[in-house]
Amino acid sequence: MKKIILLTALVALSTALRLSAADGKELYTQQCAKCHGADGKGAGAMGKRLGCKDYSDAKVQDALKDDAAIKAVKEGVKDKDGKEVMKATEGVSDADAKAMVAYLRTLKK
């Protein structure tokens, strides 16, 4: 009986993680790709103009901590002079922000 309960819990967790990753991709595509690019390289016209980092680069991703990325999604980013360089993503929950960052992590090469 304990094995069945454990197996059921593992299947449920696995399903939830897959759904979260799918949601993260959809949210990233809707909210982030126009600047950061579908591939995370930030190489499009808007990304170049804004100086977006290449999030497909393992070194860039390693330097980015999840809590900082989630904060950037939820609160936006300002430069050292206080000028807004990335707007906050309005209406995202903590779970949505985490899912977006989790998807961003999949772009690392």
Phi and psi restraints in degrees (value plus and minus 20) as a CYANA .aco file:
   2 LYS   PHI     -83.0   -43.0
   2 LYS   PSI     -56.3   -16.3
   3 LYS   PHI     -85.8   -45.8
   3 LYS   PSI     -58.2   -18.2
   4 ILE   PHI     -86.2   -46.2
   4 ILE   PSI     -62.6   -22.6
   5 ILE   PHI     -83.8   -43.8
   5 ILE   PSI     -64.8   -24.8
   6 LEU   PHI     -82.5   -42.5
   6 LEU   PSI     -64.6   -24.6
   7 LEU   PHI     -82.8   -42.8
   7 LEU   PSI     -62.7   -22.7
   8 THR   PHI     -81.7   -41.7
   8 THR   PSI     -62.8   -22.8
   9 ALA   PHI     -84.0   -44.0
   9 ALA   PSI     -61.5   -21.5
  10 LEU   PHI     -85.2   -45.2
  10 LEU   PSI     -60.8   -20.8
  11 VAL   PHI     -84.2   -44.2
  11 VAL   PSI     -63.6   -23.6
  12 ALA   PHI     -82.8   -42.8
  12 ALA   PSI     -62.6   -22.6
  13 LEU   PHI     -84.6   -44.6
  13 LEU   PSI     -63.7   -23.7
  14 SER   PHI     -80.5   -40.5
  14 SER   PSI     -63.3   -23.3
  15 THR   PHI     -83.8   -43.8
  15 THR   PSI     -63.7   -23.7
  16 ALA   PHI     -82.4   -42.4
  16 ALA   PSI     -60.7   -20.7
  17 LEU   PHI     -86.1   -46.1
  17 LEU   PSI     -60.4   -20.4
  18 ARG   PHI     -85.9   -45.9
  18 ARG   PSI     -61.4   -21.4
  19 LEU   PHI     -84.5   -44.5
  19 LEU   PSI     -59.9   -19.9
  20 SER   PHI     -82.5   -42.5
  20 SER   PSI     -62.7   -22.7
  21 ALA   PHI     -85.2   -45.2
  21 ALA   PSI     -59.9   -19.9
  22 ALA   PHI     -84.8   -44.8
  22 ALA   PSI     -63.8   -23.8
  23 ASP   PHI     -82.0   -42.0
  23 ASP   PSI     -60.2   -20.2
  24 GLY   PHI     -81.1   -41.1
  24 GLY   PSI     -60.8   -20.8
  25 LYS   PHI     -84.2   -44.2
  25 LYS   PSI     -65.3   -25.3
  26 GLU   PHI     -82.2   -42.2
  26 GLU   PSI     -65.8   -25.8
  27 LEU   PHI     -84.0   -44.0
  27 LEU   PSI     -62.7   -22.7
  28 TYR   PHI     -79.9   -39.9
  28 TYR   PSI     -65.3   -25.3
  29 THR   PHI     -80.9   -40.9
  29 THR   PSI     -62.6   -22.6
  30 GLN   PHI     -92.4   -52.4
  30 GLN   PSI     -60.9   -20.9
  31 GLN   PHI    -123.8   -83.8
  31 GLN   PSI     -47.2    -7.2
  32 CYS   PHI    -135.8   -95.8
  32 CYS   PSI     -51.9   -11.9
  33 ALA   PHI     -82.5   -42.5
  33 ALA   PSI     -48.7    -8.7
  34 LYS   PHI     -82.0   -42.0
  34 LYS   PSI     -47.4    -7.4
  35 CYS   PHI    -126.5   -86.5
  35 CYS   PSI     -65.9   -25.9
  36 HIS   PHI    -105.4   -65.4
  36 HIS   PSI     -32.4     7.6
  37 GLY   PHI      62.7   102.7
  37 GLY   PSI     131.3   171.3
  38 ALA   PHI     -82.0   -42.0
  38 ALA   PSI     -48.7    -8.7
  39 ASP   PHI    -115.0   -75.0
  39 ASP   PSI     -21.5    18.5
  40 GLY   PHI      61.5   101.5
  40 GLY   PSI     -17.9    22.1
  41 LYS   PHI     -98.5   -58.5
  41 LYS   PSI     -39.8     0.2
  42 GLY   PHI      44.9    84.9
  42 GLY   PSI       6.7    46.7
  43 ALA   PHI    -112.2   -72.2
  43 ALA   PSI     -22.0    18.0
  44 GLY   PHI     -94.3   -54.3
  44 GLY   PSI     155.6   195.6
  45 ALA   PHI     -77.3   -37.3
  45 ALA   PSI     -66.9   -26.9
  46 MET   PHI     -87.0   -47.0
  46 MET   PSI     -63.7   -23.7
  47 GLY   PHI     -81.7   -41.7
  47 GLY   PSI     -62.0   -22.0
  48 LYS   PHI     -85.0   -45.0
  48 LYS   PSI     -63.4   -23.4
  49 ARG   PHI     -82.4   -42.4
  49 ARG   PSI     -56.2   -16.2
  50 LEU   PHI    -108.7   -68.7
  50 LEU   PSI     -28.3    11.7
  51 GLY   PHI      53.3    93.3
  51 GLY   PSI      15.4    55.4
  52 CYS   PHI     -83.1   -43.1
  52 CYS   PSI     122.3   162.3
  53 LYS   PHI     -97.1   -57.1
  53 LYS   PSI     139.7   179.7
  54 ASP   PHI    -108.9   -68.9
  54 ASP   PSI      76.4   116.4
  55 TYR   PHI    -100.3   -60.3
  55 TYR   PSI     -15.9    24.1
  56 SER   PHI    -106.5   -66.5
  56 SER   PSI     -32.9     7.1
  57 ASP   PHI    -100.0   -60.0
  57 ASP   PSI     103.0   143.0
  58 ALA   PHI     -78.4   -38.4
  58 ALA   PSI     -58.3   -18.3
  59 LYS   PHI     -86.2   -46.2
  59 LYS   PSI     -60.1   -20.1
  60 VAL   PHI     -85.5   -45.5
  60 VAL   PSI     -64.1   -24.1
  61 GLN   PHI     -85.3   -45.3
  61 GLN   PSI     -59.7   -19.7
  62 ASP   PHI     -82.9   -42.9
  62 ASP   PSI     -50.9   -10.9
  63 ALA   PHI     -98.4   -58.4
  63 ALA   PSI     -37.6     2.4
  64 LEU   PHI    -112.7   -72.7
  64 LEU   PSI      97.4   137.4
  65 LYS   PHI    -106.6   -66.6
  65 LYS   PSI     125.2   165.2
  66 ASP   PHI     -75.9   -35.9
  66 ASP   PSI     -63.8   -23.8
  67 ASP   PHI     -84.3   -44.3
  67 ASP   PSI     -55.6   -15.6
  68 ALA   PHI     -89.5   -49.5
  68 ALA   PSI     -59.4   -19.4
  69 ALA   PHI     -86.8   -46.8
  69 ALA   PSI     -62.4   -22.4
  70 ILE   PHI     -83.8   -43.8
  70 ILE   PSI     -61.9   -21.9
  71 LYS   PHI     -82.4   -42.4
  71 LYS   PSI     -60.9   -20.9
  72 ALA   PHI     -82.3   -42.3
  72 ALA   PSI     -62.9   -22.9
  73 VAL   PHI     -81.6   -41.6
  73 VAL   PSI     -65.9   -25.9
  74 LYS   PHI     -99.8   -59.8
  74 LYS   PSI     -53.7   -13.7
  75 GLU   PHI    -133.9   -93.9
  75 GLU   PSI     -31.0     9.0
  76 GLY   PHI      65.0   105.0
  76 GLY   PSI    -197.6  -157.6
  77 VAL   PHI    -154.7  -114.7
  77 VAL   PSI     117.0   157.0
  78 LYS   PHI    -139.5   -99.5
  78 LYS   PSI     129.8   169.8
  79 ASP   PHI    -100.4   -60.4
  79 ASP   PSI    -197.6  -157.6
  80 LYS   PHI     -83.5   -43.5
  80 LYS   PSI     -40.7    -0.7
  81 ASP   PHI    -112.6   -72.6
  81 ASP   PSI     -17.0    23.0
  82 GLY   PHI      66.9   106.9
  82 GLY   PSI     -13.8    26.2
  83 LYS   PHI    -100.8   -60.8
  83 LYS   PSI     113.1   153.1
  84 GLU   PHI     -89.2   -49.2
  84 GLU   PSI     102.8   142.8
  85 VAL   PHI    -130.6   -90.6
  85 VAL   PSI     -35.4     4.6
  86 MET   PHI    -166.4  -126.4
  86 MET   PSI     105.3   145.3
  87 LYS   PHI     -93.9   -53.9
  87 LYS   PSI     130.6   170.6
  88 ALA   PHI     -85.6   -45.6
  88 ALA   PSI     126.5   166.5
  89 THR   PHI    -105.8   -65.8
  89 THR   PSI      87.7   127.7
  90 GLU   PHI     -91.4   -51.4
  90 GLU   PSI     120.1   160.1
  91 GLY   PHI      59.2    99.2
  91 GLY   PSI     -10.4    29.6
  92 VAL   PHI    -109.4   -69.4
  92 VAL   PSI     118.7   158.7
  93 SER   PHI    -101.3   -61.3
  93 SER   PSI     150.1   190.1
  94 ASP   PHI     -79.0   -39.0
  94 ASP   PSI     -60.6   -20.6
  95 ALA   PHI     -84.7   -44.7
  95 ALA   PSI     -59.9   -19.9
  96 ASP   PHI     -84.2   -44.2
  96 ASP   PSI     -64.6   -24.6
  97 ALA   PHI     -81.8   -41.8
  97 ALA   PSI     -62.3   -22.3
  98 LYS   PHI     -83.1   -43.1
  98 LYS   PSI     -60.5   -20.5
  99 ALA   PHI     -85.1   -45.1
  99 ALA   PSI     -58.7   -18.7
 100 MET   PHI     -84.2   -44.2
 100 MET   PSI     -63.4   -23.4
 101 VAL   PHI     -87.2   -47.2
 101 VAL   PSI     -59.1   -19.1
 102 ALA   PHI     -80.9   -40.9
 102 ALA   PSI     -60.8   -20.8
 103 TYR   PHI     -87.0   -47.0
 103 TYR   PSI     -62.2   -22.2
 104 LEU   PHI     -73.7   -33.7
 104 LEU   PSI     -58.3   -18.3
 105 ARG   PHI     -82.4   -42.4
 105 ARG   PSI     -46.5    -6.5
 106 THR   PHI     -94.9   -54.9
 106 THR   PSI     -31.6     8.4
 107 LEU   PHI    -103.8   -63.8
 107 LEU   PSI     -28.2    11.8
 108 LYS   PHI     -85.9   -45.9
 108 LYS   PSI     111.0   151.0
